[in-house]
Amino acid sequence: MENYKEVTIYDIAKKLKISPATVSRGLQDHPLISPKTKKRIFEAAHKMGYRQNHFARNLRNQKTDTIGVIVPRLNSYFMSAVIAGIEHFANQRGYNVIISQSSESSSKEAANAKILFNNRVDGLLVSLAYDTKELSHFDSFFRRNIPVVFFDRVMEHGSCSNVLIDNAKAAYEGTKHLIEQGCKRIVHITASSQQNVYLERLQGYKQALTDHKIKFKEEDVIFGNLTMEAGADAAETILKMKKLPDGVFVANDNCAVGCMLALKQKGIKIPQDIAFVGFNNDPVSKVVEPNLTTISYSGYEIGEVAARHLINHLTGVSSIDNTNTIVLRSEFIIRASSLKKKKKLL
């Protein structure tokens, strides 16, 4: 097999009998080059198999038109929607997107950040892993003034902006709804409160109990990784309680469904025995029987807003700092899983 020789602008120039400088300007759509000459250059480049050296050009321009994204999991409906929102806006503005996942590991998150830094991304969008406790692995970005925007799972930092919802308010509403349905003992299933998302949802749950004169008990909070399997494990914990709860508020829908299914297999009636409220409005919430009451917020919107904020900074439209916390709205959706009392479904 013959070794392939990379086609250069000098090869195109020789074929067309014009200067290499003219070829270079034509390929960059320079206004001084006539449309007719540009057409000849592009046609020759295509036929000869010419590939533009974006890496060399990027080194000269000090930009790559590429955004890095780090998410905790790719096998998540919510994160898939976030990525769709990011890509839609970024591609509209001429940016490419490199996506990586931390698999809920801060060490892998740090490794991904290093890879993206070495790939010279212009900016970074991040939703933090369960066990991320500090942000030193992003210092290389901060030192170079490469903008970083955190979304959904965030931490405060003077060089960053955050895009999120009011998790405490949403959790308060979900817990309050269960209380209004007559629930006296409400269990909360959540993940490590290391991240703002779960800490704030726990705070909202506790505040609703306090405001309605229900004593908070540590044993009523069950921690796990919020998978469907973790929901089944939580169901086993609930069934071992001396007095069963009459309500459960779960920090995501997959875990809520896993818990509901496991309890139903043991003869627990939902919502008559135990009412359920989830979080995220994943498609599974409308498949399980009874359908799951949940808090809905748009992953697509979060992704789009985060990308817009980052790119607006890159293009000089706005700046990024810790005063830029963007709070998006959420919606409480009532379905059959929580209705101990008769009420019109939304």
Phi and psi in degrees as a GROMACS rama.xvg file:
@    title "Ramachandran Plot"
@    xaxis  label "Phi"
@    yaxis  label "Psi"
@TYPE xy
-74.6734  143.931  GLU-2
-70.1152  134.639  ASN-3
-81.2522  131.163  TYR-4
-97.8425  125.01  LYS-5
-63.8168  131.355  GLU-6
-75.9364  134.67  VAL-7
-115.489  170.572  THR-8
-64.5662  -24.8788  ILE-9
-69.9068  -34.7305  TYR-10
-66.021  -41.3265  ASP-11
-66.5068  -43.0103  ILE-12
-60.8615  -41.8759  ALA-13
-64.2873  -41.6736  LYS-14
-66.357  -39.4915  LYS-15
-90.8717  -6.60058  LEU-16
59.5442  46.2989  LYS-17
-132.752  172.599  ILE-18
-77.7135  150.499  SER-19
-57.5064  -34.5311  PRO-20
-62.9593  -39.0425  ALA-21
-65.2229  -41.4162  THR-22
-61.1624  -45.3112  VAL-23
-61.034  -45.4485  SER-24
-67.1222  -37.9496  ARG-25
-62.425  -42.6554  GLY-26
-66.341  -24.1778  LEU-27
-94.4462  10.7432  GLN-28
58.6919  39.8288  ASP-29
-66.8549  136.661  HIS-30
-66.2822  -19.9595  PRO-31
-78.233  -13.6055  LEU-32
-92.7339  130.61  ILE-33
-67.0591  150.68  SER-34
-55.0357  -37.3467  PRO-35
-63.8773  -44.6238  LYS-36
-67.1835  -40.9008  THR-37
-58.2287  -41.8988  LYS-38
-62.5623  -43.2799  LYS-39
-61.6593  -43.0544  ARG-40
-63.8162  -47.7968  ILE-41
-65.1365  -38.9522  PHE-42
-65.2403  -43.1465  GLU-43
-66.0928  -41.9086  ALA-44
-61.057  -40.6685  ALA-45
-66.9111  -46.4091  HIS-46
-65.968  -34.6326  LYS-47
-85.8776  -7.63872  MET-48
77.7196  31.976  GLY-49
-70.7302  137.125  TYR-50
-119.601  125.914  ARG-51
-68.2037  140.001  GLN-52
-88.9074  84.0182  ASN-53
-64.5136  -33.205  HIS-54
-62.3307  -46.8196  PHE-55
-64.4154  -41.383  ALA-56
-63.8961  -39.9618  ARG-57
-64.3621  -37.723  ASN-58
-62.3147  -37.9245  LEU-59
-68.9622  -40.867  ARG-60
-85.3318  -8.9823  ASN-61
59.8465  29.9496  GLN-62
-153.739  154.254  LYS-63
-119.163  -5.73557  THR-64
54.5055  37.4133  ASP-65
-131.133  136.958  THR-66
-113.747  135.07  ILE-67
-92.4179  143.527  GLY-68
-131.296  130.181  VAL-69
-120.738  121.483  ILE-70
-121.356  156.29  VAL-71
-67.5013  -39.6392  PRO-72
-147.33  142.892  ARG-73
-91.6576  -24.393  LEU-74
-87.1362  51.7876  ASN-75
-134.894  129.535  SER-76
-58.4013  -43.7222  TYR-77
-60.8904  -48.6321  PHE-78
-69.1438  -31.4796  MET-79
-62.1565  -40.0256  SER-80
-67.3099  -39.3211  ALA-81
-59.5396  -48.6708  VAL-82
-61.8561  -38.7321  ILE-83
-61.1754  -41.7447  ALA-84
-65.6507  -41.1018  GLY-85
-62.7611  -50.1612  ILE-86
-64.1022  -39.2416  GLU-87
-59.6442  -49.7343  HIS-88
-70.9265  -43.516  PHE-89
-62.0329  -44.9005  ALA-90
-64.6133  -36.6202  ASN-91
-59.1306  -34.5683  GLN-92
-94.0521  9.20157  ARG-93
84.1527  18.3172  GLY-94
-104.589  141.386  TYR-95
-90.805  160.287  ASN-96
-127.385  129.513  VAL-97
-107.272  120.989  ILE-98
-108.828  133.97  ILE-99
-137.389  158.519  SER-100
-123.297  143.959  GLN-101
-88.1611  -12.2379  SER-102
54.1311  36.3793  SER-103
61.5963  30.8445  GLU-104
-124.659  123.151  SER-105
-65.6952  -32.4221  SER-106
-68.094  -39.164  SER-107
-71.2131  -34.404  LYS-108
-59.121  -43.3189  GLU-109
-64.1971  -41.5936  ALA-110
-63.5814  -41.9349  ALA-111
-63.5495  -40.7343  ASN-112
-61.4167  -40.9618  ALA-113
-64.6565  -43.2238  LYS-114
-61.8371  -44.8131  ILE-115
-67.3863  -36.648  LEU-116
-62.3507  -45.0492  PHE-117
-68.4159  -22.415  ASN-118
-84.2583  4.76113  ASN-119
60.0271  41.062  ARG-120
-62.8367  149.293  VAL-121
-77.1797  -24.3465  ASP-122
-163.635  170.476  GLY-123
-136.867  135.61  LEU-124
-115.471  129.834  LEU-125
-138.82  134.679  VAL-126
-114.615  121.68  SER-127
-74.2078  152.128  LEU-128
-72.0124  161.223  ALA-129
-49.4633  -46.1334  TYR-130
-99.9914  14.2271  ASP-131
-73.5146  121.131  THR-132
-106.912  -23.6131  LYS-133
-151.718  174.288  GLU-134
-116.524  21.9237  LEU-135
-63.0561  -24.9783  SER-136
-73.1203  -3.99149  HIS-137
-103.512  6.98772  PHE-138
-59.3861  -34.2304  ASP-139
-61.6299  -33.8868  SER-140
-70.6172  -45.3933  PHE-141
-62.5105  -41.6113  PHE-142
-64.5682  -33.5642  ARG-143
-91.3239  4.86895  ARG-144
58.1866  33.9402  ASN-145
-84.6065  119.932  ILE-146
-64.9162  139.472  PRO-147
-126.605  130.504  VAL-148
-121.563  125.466  VAL-149
-94.6749  144.455  PHE-150
-136.359  148.051  PHE-151
62.8923  -77.3123  ASP-152
-94.2257  112.283  ARG-153
-130.754  165.611  VAL-154
-137.557  150.014  MET-155
-75.4993  135.144  GLU-156
-155.364  138.974  HIS-157
-62.6192  -18.0438  GLY-158
-102.005  5.89455  SER-159
-127.704  163.693  CYS-160
-116.893  158.748  SER-161
-125.13  141.077  ASN-162
-122.982  121.517  VAL-163
-160.966  -179.023  LEU-164
-111.292  172.045  ILE-165
-83.0472  87.5087  ASP-166
-64.3535  -38.328  ASN-167
-64.1525  -43.2622  ALA-168
-63.6692  -43.5679  LYS-169
-64.2381  -42.8493  ALA-170
-66.2576  -38.1334  ALA-171
-59.3767  -44.4251  TYR-172
-64.418  -41.7091  GLU-173
-64.5759  -43.0903  GLY-174
-68.284  -41.711  THR-175
-59.3302  -40.6886  LYS-176
-59.3418  -43.9052  HIS-177
-62.6471  -40.1368  LEU-178
-63.4076  -42.2814  ILE-179
-65.9435  -22.3848  GLU-180
-84.019  3.69573  GLN-181
98.7367  5.64429  GLY-182
-70.998  132.911  CYS-183
-107.882  -27.9934  LYS-184
-128.942  113.467  ARG-185
-116.511  121.005  ILE-186
-87.3805  142.305  VAL-187
-115.16  122.395  HIS-188
-103.426  125.304  ILE-189
-149.35  -176.29  THR-190
-109.152  -179.116  ALA-191
-50.8517  133.655  SER-192
-79.6184  17.0517  SER-193
-61.1346  -35.2219  GLN-194
-95.5014  147.267  GLN-195
-53.8379  -40.3892  ASN-196
-54.0154  -49.987  VAL-197
-82.6319  -33.027  TYR-198
-62.6065  -45.2458  LEU-199
-70.347  -35.6009  GLU-200
-67.2586  -37.1554  ARG-201
-64.1853  -42.0722  LEU-202
-62.6499  -41.7123  GLN-203
-63.9198  -40.9445  GLY-204
-60.5294  -49.1644  TYR-205
-63.9755  -39.0444  LYS-206
-66.4792  -38.0098  GLN-207
-64.413  -40.5508  ALA-208
-61.7324  -47.9129  LEU-209
-59.406  -45.5796  THR-210
-66.6294  -20.2008  ASP-211
-111.497  22.6664  HIS-212
59.8958  34.3441  LYS-213
-109.51  125.437  ILE-214
-70.9731  131.047  LYS-215
-77.8815  135.669  PHE-216
-125.825  130.166  LYS-217
-56.1547  -36.4934  GLU-218
-69.605  -9.19068  GLU-219
-89.0563  3.30538  ASP-220
-109.962  121.499  VAL-221
-111.461  123.596  ILE-222
-100.518  142.188  PHE-223
-165.086  -167.818  GLY-224
-97.4299  7.43009  ASN-225
65.2709  21.8501  LEU-226
-81.8357  172.049  THR-227
-63.043  -36.2378  MET-228
-65.4761  -37.9144  GLU-229
-64.4205  -32.4814  ALA-230
-64.3871  -40.76  GLY-231
-64.8293  -39.01  ALA-232
-63.9374  -40.4367  ASP-233
-63.6533  -34.9707  ALA-234
-61.309  -40.447  ALA-235
-62.2274  -40.8934  GLU-236
-62.985  -43.6923  THR-237
-61.7513  -43.2102  ILE-238
-66.111  -20.9366  LEU-239
-87.801  -5.78027  LYS-240
-69.4421  141.62  MET-241
-59.2276  -41.1931  LYS-242
-122.635  120.157  LYS-243
-66.6072  142.708  LEU-244
-69.3592  160.351  PRO-245
-108.945  2.27668  ASP-246
-151.02  147.747  GLY-247
-135.943  126.869  VAL-248
-111.707  121.276  PHE-249
-114.831  141.805  VAL-250
-76.7801  -6.0734  ALA-251
-154.317  165.564  ASN-252
-74.4294  -39.9595  ASP-253
-58.6203  -44.9001  ASN-254
-66.5359  -39.4674  CYS-255
-60.8243  -43.6031  ALA-256
-66.3181  -42.214  VAL-257
-58.8129  -40.0171  GLY-258
-69.4248  -44.4439  CYS-259
-58.9915  -47.2513  MET-260
-62.6627  -41.6608  LEU-261
-66.1351  -39.7957  ALA-262
-68.205  -39.8468  LEU-263
-62.2331  -35.8338  LYS-264
-64.935  -23.9563  GLN-265
-95.1147  9.87492  LYS-266
90.3279  6.53192  GLY-267
-77.8966  131.095  ILE-268
-93.3742  134.533  LYS-269
-119.736  124.958  ILE-270
-95.8593  2.65684  PRO-271
-56.5047  -45.6658  GLN-272
-87.4202  -49.2733  ASP-273
-135.407  122.752  ILE-274
-89.7503  149.534  ALA-275
-127.553  140.403  PHE-276
-130.819  132.031  VAL-277
-109.556  -158.947  GLY-278
-156.586  128.623  PHE-279
121.664  -24.1544  ASN-280
56.5307  46.0135  ASN-281
-68.3542  156.567  ASP-282
-53.8619  -31.2722  PRO-283
-61.7415  -23.051  VAL-284
-67.1064  -22.8969  SER-285
-100.748  0.917599  LYS-286
-100.81  -40.2087  VAL-287
-63.7874  148.904  VAL-288
-114.014  126.449  GLU-289
-72.4888  156.679  PRO-290
-56.5242  145.823  ASN-291
-90.7941  125.777  LEU-292
-65.8956  137.804  THR-293
-157.002  169.773  THR-294
-102.832  127.547  ILE-295
-106.841  132.577  SER-296
-148.815  145.804  TYR-297
-83.1677  114.252  SER-298
-63.4019  -38.4526  GLY-299
-59.8739  -44.028  TYR-300
-65.5955  -41.9702  GLU-301
-59.9146  -45.2445  ILE-302
-62.6233  -44.5813  GLY-303
-64.9733  -44.1392  GLU-304
-65.9578  -42.2494  VAL-305
-62.0907  -44.5448  ALA-306
-64.6613  -42.2525  ALA-307
-61.2437  -44.6019  ARG-308
-63.1392  -42.5606  HIS-309
-65.321  -47.7919  LEU-310
-69.4169  -34.3233  ILE-311
-61.3526  -35.4641  ASN-312
-68.1661  -44.3954  HIS-313
-61.9654  -31.2417  LEU-314
-97.0863  5.53281  THR-315
83.214  9.77011  GLY-316
-75.7672  -37.4735  VAL-317
-147.134  171.501  SER-318
-111.988  164.485  SER-319
-117.859  124.637  ILE-320
-159.235  -178.971  ASP-321
-73.7681  -4.76418  ASN-322
-82.9703  -12.91  THR-323
-91.5566  78.9412  ASN-324
-105.292  115.994  THR-325
-101.732  116.552  ILE-326
-105.254  118.289  VAL-327
-96.6098  161.554  LEU-328
-82.6226  156.898  ARG-329
-128.067  167.729  SER-330
-135.991  134.417  GLU-331
-90.9624  122.194  PHE-332
-113.042  115.746  ILE-333
-91.8953  125.312  ILE-334
-129.76  -172.592  ARG-335
-68.045  -23.4901  ALA-336
-64.0305  -18.2456  SER-337
-112.449  -3.18866  SER-338
-90.2543  87.8011  LEU-339
-74.8652  -29.8084  LYS-340
-105.799  150.598  LYS-341
-69.9019  131.814  LYS-342
-158.302  146.921  LYS-343
-66.1931  129.777  LYS-344
-75.3082  145.64  LEU-345
